Amino acid sequence: MDVQLTAAHWVYLVGILVILATMALRKNIVVPAVIATFLTALVFSGSIVTGLSAIFNASLVAAKELFNIFLIIAMVTAMLGALRQLGADRMMVAPFRRVMRAGTSSFLVLAAVTYVISLFFWPTPAVPLVGAVLIPVAIRAGLSPLSVGMVIAICGQGMALSSDYIIKVAPGISASAAGVDPDAVADKALVLSLIVGGTALVLTYLMQKKTWRTPSPELLIEWEAEADRGIGESRSGGDDSSGGGGGSKPVPTGPAGGPTGGGTSATAATAVLAPAASPFPGEVAEAEKERRGTAKAFAMLVPLAYLAFIVYLMLGKFTEVVPPLQGGDAAAIVGGIAALVLFAAAASTDGGGFLETTSDHLVDGLVFAFKAMGVVLPIAGFFFIGNADFAGAILGVPDSGAAPAILFDLVTAVQTHLPQNAFITSFGILLIGLVAGLDGSGFSGLPLTGALSGALGPAVDVDPATLAAIGQMGNIWSGGGVIIAWSSLVAVAGFARVPVLDLARKCFIPVISGLVLSTIFAVLVF
């Protein structure tokens, strides 16, 4: 099919190339995306009014499509704030310390706990929580600090965040840009993330095992002493009941994290404050005992609630016992559970003042959501302008049938000159995702790889959802905080107290090996 390319197509193409170049230079791409949106709309319509309006409309359309994502982030963050105030968050992981007696057991427990917490609550709270409670135990059990950092980065920022299977922020962005079902992207991304993560963990185990030492309390003292001398990337603020390191603070990261970074209270290490001095010590002790009992109850309630949700999710997916969840139902249920836990935890903490406390936590959650994800809106808006489903609203074209399909036209025009090969296309999408992640934000490139997947998939007879999942792997394993040092990997390095550049270099070969293997698997199996 012959496609007549116009000046607007060429301007849009130049915009994509400029954005990729800006990413490669590790610079923020919001300004190039906004300027490219303005110029594309201006050249398409010939009206400066339409061009200026498109800047606003593009972000507005993106916000409408992605606001459910912002809301779930806000609710989960608010719930975690209430649990942190109660002291229940640390109690949820404390029992795992009992089985971390040697290097291998600590390696496995650290990986499992980081993955589960990150899968349900994102790596944002996982890093400080694991850092404060489990890292000192792992060090004392013989793991090297570098091994600890690699495990947390691979399982949290990598394996859990790249699938984002429970909250489904990443699959939602990828699927919106590709024009496919988010569940289809999420299912494929889950499998691919496990392949990448499993490969990376096995290679990490084999490469790092020779650095492990015999368990000893002296290892923890040595580790803390090295941090005091400035060898690590962050300093300890004092010991805690977990055995040290509880006062460590990660170096603040950018929104890369979308969910893996951010400078809000969601990234702060947990601190359970002692009650103020009182002339009635017996009453204080009784109140403290009651508070700890309440915290312990919530530490059991939250995992059980989400475990029940997982069971329901699996029953609906693989059996006919319960109806399967559709579309965004899973994320909505996660948000609903988070809201109820938030209310109950706030009421338990503040009693009659819980109405105000709940509102404060929700506001904090919304602020964090926009800090973490707000940068995605203008970027997604630019790539949405290349999609006919959204271009009409952005460009002010009243007839949806007359809306341009700029990106599709570009792909159609060049596809006859490209090798019609599924492997080449798949690895091309993976490479673009890796490059897109170079800006240190795992989510900002998802609209690009998603849009390219939707356009290229039919041309090479590959499911666009598969290509979107591959692109998602590249974006998040790169920019989410695993193989580049200027991402939220800084926070992991800070808690593990190792140089972030060393951590990034050590993660590179295991992760890239996993990405190559997962892409081959996706093409052959999906």
Secondary structure as UniProt FT lines:
FT   HELIX           7..24
FT   TURN            25..26
FT   HELIX           30..45
FT   HELIX           48..86
FT   HELIX           88..93
FT   HELIX           94..99
FT   HELIX           103..121
FT   HELIX           123..133
FT   HELIX           135..140
FT   TURN            141..142
FT   HELIX           145..152
FT   HELIX           153..160
FT   HELIX           161..163
FT   TURN            165..167
FT   HELIX           169..178
FT   HELIX           182..208
FT   HELIX           209..211
FT   HELIX           217..228
FT   TURN            229..230
FT   TURN            241..243
FT   TURN            246..247
FT   TURN            256..257
FT   HELIX           258..260
FT   HELIX           265..267
FT   HELIX           281..318
FT   TURN            327..328
FT   HELIX           329..350
FT   HELIX           351..353
FT   HELIX           354..373
FT   TURN            374..375
FT   HELIX           376..384
FT   TURN            385..386
FT   HELIX           388..395
FT   HELIX           400..402
FT   HELIX           406..415
FT   TURN            416..417
FT   HELIX           422..436
FT   HELIX           437..439
FT   TURN            442..445
FT   HELIX           446..460
FT   HELIX           464..479
FT   TURN            480..482
FT   TURN            485..486
FT   HELIX           489..496
FT   HELIX           500..525
//
